[in-house]
Amino acid sequence: MEQRLANPAFLLPDAMQALMSLGAVAKQDNGVPASTLNLVYLRASQINGCSVCVDMHARTMRQSGETDERMIAVGAWHDAPFFTPAERAALALTEAATRMADRTNSVPDDIWFEAAQHYDQKALAALTLNIAMINLWNRLNVPTRQIAGEWIKSAEAQKWQKEHAATVAAR
């Protein structure tokens, strides 16, 4: 596979800055654990076939101390015993919001209300925004055929890794 184009956000620095800023706001202390957000990022990226984001978020999860069992089982979370009820609700919402075109009632009330049982309005807003953000990144990476593992070599990725390491250390 060959990359078709550099990531559009890298080619348009103002776009990258805006996306990074929005991403930072979405991840602020919002009532959704970072471990849950990482599961959300990994699951949406699996659904969308974004190898770059699957690679990136698996690395992030490992650095954060996530277990192999949970990372491996996230694609089969419905049947795996490794996830809390709140994580299951977040994963169900992620799948529904990622696969909106798959059904007429894209995010059914039962999925939304289950998530609302575990997250307050601020956390639901953050969760929804994070789901949208990972889907946006997937939609930038997949059509342009970004290569898994290549992102880690870029200056932007090096900067991201340093910032992420500092964020993880601060928790």
N, C-alpha and C positions, 0 to 999 in steps of 0.2 A: 504494500500500500504506500502511496506517495501523498504527502501533504499537498492540498490544492492551493492553499493560501495561508499565510501566517494568521494566527488568531486575529480576527478583526479588532478586538479590544487592544491588542498589542500594536496594531497599525494605526489606531486612532487613540493616542494617549489620553485625550480628554474623556473618551469613553471608558477607558480602563480606570481612570481616576474616579469617575462617577460610579462605576460598578463596584470598585473597591470600597468607596464611601458608603454606598447603600448596603453592601455586604457587612461592613463593620457595624452599621446601625442595627441591622437585622440580628446580629449575634450578641449585641449588648445584653447585659443582665436583664433577661426577659422572662424568666420562669421556665425556660426549656433547657434542660441540661445539654452541655456540649456533646456528651456521648449520644444523646438522642438525635441531635442535629447531624452528627456524623453518620448515624444509621440512615437518616433521611437522605443525605447526600449520596450515600452509596447505593441505596435502593433505587432512587430516581435515575441515577446514572446507569445502573444495570438495565432498567426498563428501556431507557433511551439508547442503549448501546454505545455509551460514551466511554471508550476505553481510557481516555485521558483522565476523566474524573473518577472512574473506578480505581485506576492506579493511584491517583493523587489521594483520594479519601481513604483507601485502604492503608496507604503509608501513614497518613495523619492518624488514623485510628490506632495503628500499631504503636506509633510514637506516644500516643496518649494512654497506652496501656490496655487497649481493647483486646479481648481474647480472640484467638483464632476461631473458636467455636461460633461465636456470635458473628464474626465477619463472614465466615463461610456460610452460615445458615440464614443470613439476612434475606437471601432470595427465596427462602422457604419459611419465612417467619411465621406463617399461619400454622405450621405444624411443628415448629421447633420450640423446645421448652425454655429457651435462653432469654426470653424477652419479657419485660414487665407489662402489665396492662396499659400503662401510659405509653410505653414504647410501641406497643401493638396498635394503639389508637393513632399515634403519629405516623406509623408505617401505613396503616389503612388510608389515612388522609393523603399521604404522599402518593400512594398508588392511584387513588381516585383523581387527585388533582393533576397527576402526570398523564393519566390515560383519559383525559376528558372527552376525547372524540370516540371512545369505545362504547359509550352509552348515552342515551338521551338525558338522563338525570345524572350528570357526570359526578357530582358529589352528593350522594343520597343523604337524606336527613339522619339516618341511623349512623352513618360514618361521622358526620359532623357532630352529632350529639354525643357520641362516644368520646370523641376528642375533647368536647366541652366538659365532659365529666372529669377530665384529668388536667385541663389547662384553663386558666382564666382568660379573659378577653385579651389582655396584653400578650400573654403567651400564645394564644391562638393567632393573634396578628403576626407575631414574630415567626411562628411556625409556618403560617401561610406564606409570608414573605420569603422565608428561607427555602421553601419548596419552589416558589416561583424563581428565585435566584439560581438554584441548581439547575432547574429546567432551562433557564436562559443560557447558562454556561454550556450545558449539553447542546443546545441549539446553535451555539457558536462553534463548538468543537466538531460535531459530527458532520455537518455539510462541508466543512473546510478540510476534513480528514486530518485532524490533528493526531499526532502519533504518540501513543502512550509511552511514557518514559522520556520522550524528547523534551517535554515541558520543563523537566527538572534541570536541564542544562541552561535554560534561558536566564538572563539577568533578572527578569521579572520574577521567575520562580525562586531564584536564590534570595531575592528580597523577601518574597512571601514566606519562604522557609524560616528565615531569621525572625520575621515578625511572628510567625506561628509558634516558633520555639519559645519566644519571649512570652507569648500569651499562655501557652501550656505551663511554663514555669511559674507564672503569676497565679495560677489557679491553685 
